[in-house]
């Protein structure tokens, strides 16, 4: 009892720095952002309350925002599936002990350490070299080039990161379970679908959440690779919000309203995905 009391006594001391950081870096800016989305402003001090007119404009002038939402959704659907399938397949291979396993894990993880802007320009050079050689055009010529370019770039960057999470989930499965199933005559395919996948449900939930929210929040890769070209057809939601906020005079409040709508959308999608995938997790 004394140990429990001591833990409770010092709990607030150890959590206070984290709580302060959370309030300063997230909660306070979020509340200020909500307020600014209801104002017309150039600077925070000169904000003038206009109610819901910014939100009305967002949905009245919805074409650009909707185009960015549709493009982002298309990228997200393909990228999330592709990244998770490849990351899980690599995790299955690299969770086995063989010579060079750690080296391969390191090599696959390394692209995640490179910034999105740098990756965007690197892949722009690579893809433009291929496209110019084959078709005589660059990546901004056709939206399809930009679409697949963004998916390739994101996949190359994130597969190694998600692979590490999947490896941790696979290695947490008791070897006795797999050994007993093999003795009972289960094939490798049956072990995969009946034992491994259900038991890494927690890792699948985390990886799907990270990849889903990442693709919706993608900005720097989009900016460096295509810049939204051609004709804003490859502009994703984060870039559309940025351009509204900074590149259209007098539209800062509208850009902030778009940011709030975007935040609610990503939060709702993330919670829906967590609600669905957690149902399939194996409870210990």
C-alpha positions in Angstrom: 0.0 0.0 0.0 2.8 2.4 0.8 4.5 1.7 -2.6 1.1 2.4 -4.3 0.6 5.6 -2.3 4.2 6.7 -3.2 3.5 6.1 -6.9 0.3 8.2 -6.8 2.1 10.9 -4.8 4.8 11.4 -7.4 2.6 10.6 -10.5 1.7 14.2 -11.2 5.4 15.3 -10.9 6.5 12.9 -13.6 3.5 13.5 -15.9 3.5 17.3 -15.6 6.2 18.0 -18.1 4.4 15.8 -20.7 1.1 17.5 -20.0 2.6 20.9 -20.3 4.2 20.0 -23.6 0.9 18.7 -24.8 -1.0 21.8 -23.9 1.6 24.2 -25.2 2.3 22.4 -28.5 -1.1 20.9 -29.3 -4.2 21.9 -27.2 -3.7 25.7 -27.0 -2.8 26.0 -30.8 -5.8 23.8 -31.6 -8.2 26.0 -29.6 -6.7 29.1 -31.1 -7.2 27.6 -34.6 -10.8 26.9 -33.9 -11.3 30.5 -32.9 -9.4 31.8 -35.9 -11.5 29.7 -38.3 -14.4 31.9 -37.1 -12.6 35.1 -37.9 -11.2 37.2 -40.8 -7.6 38.1 -40.1 -4.2 39.0 -41.4 -2.6 38.8 -37.9 -3.9 37.1 -34.8 -4.2 40.5 -33.0 -6.3 41.9 -35.8 -8.8 39.0 -36.0 -12.4 40.1 -36.7 -15.2 37.6 -35.7 -17.3 36.6 -38.7 -19.1 33.5 -37.4 -19.5 30.5 -39.7 -19.0 32.5 -43.0 -15.6 30.9 -43.5 -17.1 27.5 -43.3 -19.9 28.5 -45.7 -17.4 29.7 -48.2 -15.4 26.4 -47.9 -18.5 24.4 -48.9 -19.8 27.0 -51.4 -16.4 27.1 -53.2 -16.0 23.4 -52.8 -14.6 22.4 -56.2 -10.9 22.8 -55.4 -11.2 21.3 -51.9 -13.2 18.4 -53.2 -10.7 17.7 -56.0 -7.9 17.6 -53.5 -10.0 15.3 -51.2 -10.7 12.9 -54.1 -7.1 12.8 -55.2 -5.9 12.3 -51.6 -8.4 9.5 -51.0 -7.2 7.7 -54.2 -3.6 8.0 -53.1 -4.5 6.9 -49.6 -6.4 3.7 -50.6 -3.7 2.4 -52.9 -0.8 3.5 -50.7 -2.1 2.1 -47.5 -2.8 -1.3 -49.0 0.5 -1.5 -50.9 2.7 -0.3 -48.0 1.1 -2.6 -45.4 1.1 -5.7 -47.6 4.8 -5.3 -48.6 5.8 -4.3 -45.1 4.1 -7.4 -43.7 5.6 -9.7 -46.3 9.1 -8.3 -45.5 8.4 -8.7 -41.8 7.6 -12.4 -42.3 10.9 -12.9 -44.2 13.1 -10.9 -41.8 11.5 -12.2 -38.6 13.3 -15.4 -39.4 16.9 -15.7 -38.2 19.4 -16.0 -41.1 22.7 -14.4 -42.0 22.3 -10.6 -42.8 18.9 -10.2 -41.2 19.8 -7.1 -39.2 21.6 -5.6 -42.2 18.4 -5.9 -44.4 16.2 -4.5 -41.6 18.5 -1.5 -41.4 18.6 -1.0 -45.1 14.8 -1.1 -45.4 14.3 1.2 -42.5 16.8 3.9 -43.6 14.6 5.7 -46.2 12.3 6.7 -43.3 15.1 8.8 -41.8 15.2 11.0 -44.9 13.1 14.1 -44.9 10.1 14.3 -47.3 11.3 17.3 -49.2 14.6 15.7 -50.0 12.9 12.4 -50.9 10.5 14.3 -53.2 13.3 16.0 -55.1 15.3 12.7 -55.3 12.4 10.8 -56.8 11.5 13.7 -59.0 14.9 13.4 -60.6 14.7 9.6 -60.9 11.2 9.6 -62.3 11.8 12.5 -64.7 14.8 10.7 -66.0 12.7 7.6 -66.8 9.7 9.5 -68.2 11.8 11.8 -70.4 13.7 8.8 -71.8 10.5 6.8 -72.5 7.9 9.5 -73.4 9.8 12.8 -73.7 7.8 14.4 -70.8 8.3 15.0 -67.1 6.2 14.0 -64.1 4.1 17.2 -64.3 2.8 16.4 -67.8 0.1 14.0 -66.7 -1.7 13.6 -63.4 -1.3 9.8 -63.6 2.5 10.2 -63.5 2.2 12.3 -60.4 -0.3 10.0 -58.8 1.9 6.9 -59.1 5.0 8.9 -58.3 3.6 9.9 -54.9 2.6 6.3 -54.2 6.0 5.0 -55.1 7.7 7.7 -53.1 5.6 7.1 -50.0 5.9 3.3 -50.2 9.7 3.5 -50.5 9.8 5.8 -47.5 7.4 4.0 -45.1 7.6 0.3 -45.8 10.7 -0.2 -43.6 9.2 1.7 -40.7 6.0 -0.4 -40.8 8.0 -3.5 -41.3 9.7 -3.0 -37.9 6.3 -2.8 -36.2 5.2 -6.0 -37.9 8.4 -7.7 -37.0 7.8 -6.8 -33.3 4.3 -8.3 -33.5 5.4 -11.5 -35.2 8.3 -12.1 -32.8 5.8 -11.6 -29.8 4.0 -14.8 -31.0 4.9 -17.7 -28.8 7.0 -20.3 -30.7 5.2 -23.0 -28.8 1.9 -22.2 -30.7 3.6 -22.4 -34.1 5.4 -25.6 -33.1 2.2 -27.2 -31.8 0.3 -26.3 -35.0 3.1 -27.7 -37.2 2.9 -31.0 -35.2 -0.8 -31.0 -35.8 -0.2 -30.9 -39.5 -0.8 -27.2 -40.2 0.8 -25.9 -43.4 2.7 -22.6 -43.6 -0.3 -21.0 -45.3 -2.6 -22.2 -42.5 -0.2 -20.9 -39.8 -0.2 -17.6 -41.6 -3.9 -17.1 -41.8 -5.0 -18.9 -38.6 -2.2 -18.0 -36.2 0.2 -15.2 -37.3 -2.3 -12.7 -38.8 -4.8 -12.9 -35.9 -2.0 -12.6 -33.3 -0.5 -9.5 -34.9 -3.8 -7.7 -35.0 -2.4 -5.0 -32.7 0.4 -4.3 -35.1 -2.0 -4.3 -38.1 -4.2 -1.8 -36.3 -1.2 0.5 -35.5 0.3 0.3 -39.0 -3.1 0.9 -40.7 -3.7 3.9 -38.5 -0.2 5.4 -39.1 -0.3 4.9 -42.9 -3.9 6.2 -43.2 -3.3 9.4 -41.3 0.2 9.8 -42.9 -1.2 9.7 -46.5 -3.9 12.2 -45.6 -1.4 14.6 -44.0 1.2 14.3 -46.7 2.5 17.7 -47.8 6.3 17.9 -48.2 6.5 14.9 -50.6 3.6 16.3 -52.6 5.2 19.8 -52.8 8.7 18.6 -53.9 7.5 15.9 -56.3 4.8 17.6 -58.3 3.8 20.8 -56.6 0.2 20.0 -57.5 0.9 20.1 -61.3 -0.6 19.8 -63.8 -3.3 22.3 -63.1 -3.6 21.3 -59.4 -4.7 17.8 -60.4 -2.1 16.2 -58.1 -2.7 18.7 -55.2 -3.4 16.9 -52.0 -5.5 18.2 -49.1 -2.6 19.6 -47.0 -1.2 21.5 -50.0 -4.7 22.9 -50.8 -5.1 24.2 -47.3 -1.6 25.7 -47.3 -2.2 27.5 -50.7 -5.5 28.8 -49.5 -4.0 30.2 -46.3 -0.8 31.7 -47.7 -1.3 32.3 -51.4 -4.7 33.9 -51.5 -4.9 37.4 -50.1 -7.6 37.7 -47.4 -8.2 33.9 -47.3 -6.4 33.1 -44.1 -9.6 32.5 -42.1 -10.9 30.3 -44.9 -7.7 28.4 -44.9 -8.0 27.9 -41.2 -11.6 26.7 -41.6 -10.4 24.2 -44.2 -7.7 23.0 -41.7 -10.4 22.4 -39.0 -12.6 20.5 -41.5 -9.4 18.5 -42.4 -8.6 17.7 -38.8 -12.1 16.5 -38.1 -12.0 14.3 -41.3 -8.7 12.7 -40.4 -9.8 12.2 -36.8 -13.0 10.5 -37.9 -11.3 8.3 -40.4 -8.7 7.3 -37.8 -11.2 6.5 -35.2 -13.4 4.5 -37.7 -10.4 2.5 -38.7 -9.4 1.8 -35.1 -13.0 0.8 -34.2 -13.1 -1.7 -37.1 -9.7 -3.3 -36.9 -9.7 -3.7 -33.1 -12.7 -6.0 -33.4 -10.4 -8.5 -35.2 -7.6 -8.4 -32.7 -7.0 -11.5 -30.6 -7.6 -10.7 -26.9 -4.9 -12.1 -24.6 
